[in-house]
């Protein structure tokens, strides 16, 4: 199946996101429950996780102990706001 430049299939159907399998997989309800329970602990809702919105990871090195990378915390916050404004769910992870 060929894809267009925006990631949708050439036949006009939207591509199923990997995160949809994590949070809404009727073939494996036990794993769906595991993923949902894990991320509900981070303040996300079931509706958000099962909405079909893309989950975008933000790799960042900022922390409170290293002044040279401290500005990355503010930058990651702005990136997170942009992802939310564009209709995605942002998740930060340290590198």
C-alpha positions in Angstrom: 0.0 0.0 0.0 1.5 3.3 -1.0 1.2 6.3 1.2 0.8 10.0 0.4 3.1 12.7 1.8 0.8 13.3 4.8 0.9 9.6 5.8 -2.5 8.6 4.7 -3.0 5.6 2.4 -3.1 6.3 -1.3 -6.7 4.9 -1.4 -7.9 7.9 0.7 -8.3 6.0 4.0 -6.5 7.3 7.1 -3.6 5.2 8.3 -4.2 3.4 11.7 -1.8 4.9 14.3 0.3 2.6 16.4 -1.1 4.1 19.5 -4.6 3.0 18.5 -3.4 -0.6 18.9 -2.1 0.2 22.4 -5.2 1.9 23.7 -8.1 0.3 21.7 -7.3 -3.2 20.6 -10.4 -5.4 20.7 -8.2 -8.4 19.8 -6.2 -8.0 23.0 -8.3 -6.4 25.8 -5.8 -7.4 28.5 -3.0 -5.3 26.9 -5.4 -2.5 26.2 -6.3 -2.4 29.9 -2.6 -2.5 30.9 -1.7 0.5 28.7 -4.8 2.4 29.7 -4.2 1.9 33.4 -0.6 3.0 33.1 -1.3 6.3 31.3 -4.4 7.1 33.4 -1.9 7.5 36.3 -0.3 10.4 34.3 -3.6 12.4 34.4 -4.7 11.5 30.9 -8.3 10.4 30.4 -9.6 7.2 28.7 -11.3 9.4 26.1 -8.0 11.2 25.2 -6.1 7.9 24.9 -8.8 6.3 22.8 -9.6 9.4 20.7 -7.4 8.3 17.8 -5.2 11.4 18.1 -1.5 10.9 17.3 0.8 10.6 20.3 3.9 12.6 19.7 7.0 12.0 21.8 9.2 14.9 22.8 12.8 13.8 23.6 14.4 16.4 25.9 17.5 16.7 28.1 16.3 19.5 30.4 16.3 19.1 34.1 16.5 21.2 37.3 20.0 20.0 38.2 21.9 20.9 35.0 21.8 24.7 34.3 23.2 24.3 30.8 20.1 22.3 29.7 17.5 24.1 31.9 16.1 26.0 29.0 15.0 22.8 27.4 12.3 22.5 29.9 10.7 25.7 28.6 11.3 24.7 25.0 9.6 21.3 25.6 6.6 23.1 27.2 6.2 25.2 24.1 6.5 22.2 21.8 3.9 20.4 24.0 1.5 23.3 23.6 2.0 23.3 19.8 1.3 19.6 19.6 -1.9 20.0 21.6 -3.0 22.9 19.5 -2.5 20.8 16.4 -4.7 18.0 17.8 -2.1 15.6 19.2 -1.2 14.2 22.6 2.3 15.1 23.7 4.5 12.8 25.9 7.9 13.9 27.1 10.7 11.5 27.7 14.3 12.0 29.0 17.4 11.3 26.9 
